[in-house]
Amino acid sequence: EDLNNYKTYSKRISELLHTMVGPSERMGLDEHFIDITKQVEDEISKMTDEELKNLRFSGPFYPNEETFSECKCGCEQRLMVGSQMAKKIRAKILEDLKLTCSVGIAHNKLLAKLVGQVNKPNNQTTLAPTSAEVFMADLKDLRSITGIGGRTASRIEELGVKTIEDLQKCPSDKLQKKFGADMAAKLKEMAMGCDTSEVKPSGKPKTVGLEDSCRPISIRSDAQEKFRALLSRLVIQIQDDGRIPQSIKVTVRKYD
């Protein structure tokens, strides 16, 4: 499959985000994490008392805006401003690139990723920090948690733990016997919606490359034709990247 167009638009999205809010952590072709803590605080510092009083959330709210428990740390205002920024980002991506997207606004990466999937494909959702545990339980499926794949989920289910809520309630010593202390603690934290990992801005990848699968090739002319097609696409990527390549690496996977 030719992913050149996907890569081109992915790069343009990264550039747009960098211009609007700053560096982002790029995950694959179609996902970014952005730490907007400083931008939000700067925005709030410029607002008048009247503007702060009239702040509202943009887009859906989990579980609902009325249940938000206001706290003294000011997280409600920060999340409101964050939701307004998310609305502007989505509008700019739609205007410039004609693409829709979904956004999750939360106080850590795990929750932002998961709550962003609630109102896909063209909306955003803000999560109340006090509702993290309930939100995770509502997801039910263990495999919904980023970092828990099929194999790990199967091992957890061997303990009689079938849902995320079950994992939240599972005694730590029971998990430790199966997974060890460190992994058991990590599983409990994820089930509760806890995530202390930081957003790590992505730089340019060290390499520019592509690959393609094809039918078995045994004729020289067919191999040359395949190389020409790959190199034509590679040249376009190199031109877009702007750096001068120093070497080229060719990988051939033998048909078995």
Summary of the structure (lengths in Angstrom):
residues: 256
radius of gyration: 22.7
end to end distance: 20.7
largest distance: 74.7
contacts: 641
relative contact order: 0.11
helix: 53%
strand: 7%
